[in-house]
């Protein structure tokens, strides 16, 4: 694969489709799932890939970043786990989606 194809594939696999936003209603704070715009999702995916790469230890940043891109394409790694956690949290709180405005 060409480098640009790897970047596009990795960001597309890590890009979140939904996120949760806290909303305070009547003294309680609810996590309300909302859809993520495409550009914001790409920005989040790149941020998560770089953050997951920085957390790895023992190798130069180039190797850690390359490893995280490979993990993202294979649907493993820290950035993909972050996406899955975000989707799981949105799924758990979908009962509050009617509170969105």
Residue pairs with C-beta under 8 A, 6 or more apart in sequence:
1 9
6 69
6 70
6 73
7 69
9 72
9 73
10 45
10 49
10 68
10 69
10 72
10 73
11 42
11 45
11 46
11 49
11 72
12 45
13 72
13 73
13 75
13 80
14 45
14 48
14 49
14 72
14 79
14 80
14 82
14 83
15 36
15 38
15 41
15 42
15 44
15 45
15 83
16 36
16 41
16 44
16 45
16 83
16 86
16 87
17 35
17 36
17 41
17 87
18 33
18 34
18 35
18 36
18 86
18 87
18 90
19 33
19 34
19 36
19 44
19 86
19 90
20 31
20 32
20 33
20 34
20 86
20 89
20 90
20 93
21 31
21 32
21 34
22 29
22 30
22 31
22 32
23 29
23 30
23 32
23 99
23 100
24 30
25 99
30 93
30 96
30 99
31 89
31 93
31 96
32 93
32 96
32 97
32 99
32 100
33 89
33 90
33 91
33 93
33 94
33 96
33 97
33 100
34 100
36 44
45 79
45 83
48 78
48 79
48 82
48 83
49 65
49 68
49 69
49 72
49 79
50 65
51 78
51 79
52 68
52 77
52 78
52 79
52 82
53 61
53 64
53 65
53 67
53 68
54 61
54 64
55 78
56 64
56 67
56 68
56 78
59 67
67 77
68 77
68 78
68 79
71 77
71 78
71 79
71 80
72 79
72 80
